[in-house]
Amino acid sequence: MAASVSQPADSGARGIGPVSQLQWLDLGDNQLTAVPAELGQFTQLKDFNLAGNPNLHHPPPDVVHEGIEAILTFLRTGGRMPPDATSQSKREPT
């Protein structure tokens, strides 16, 4: 199952109910500022597109860059990433 959401006037993907078989979701080019944590509960989700959302801050760009697993972990943990969840967290402090 796949879905594409296109609502440029909206700043968040609100009101997305449980879709247990959803495997791919296109949220690209929607001017989103945040992705709802509920997306982390979609256990069959394999990929989703967040490109074209320049104001997206939740999840942050470094998490988005790491890919679907990092994004889902971020959403499932309320933004608290485990220390080894992304290569960003493995970098030495400067």
Order of alpha helices (4+ residues) and beta strands (2+ residues): beta-beta-beta-alpha-alpha-alpha
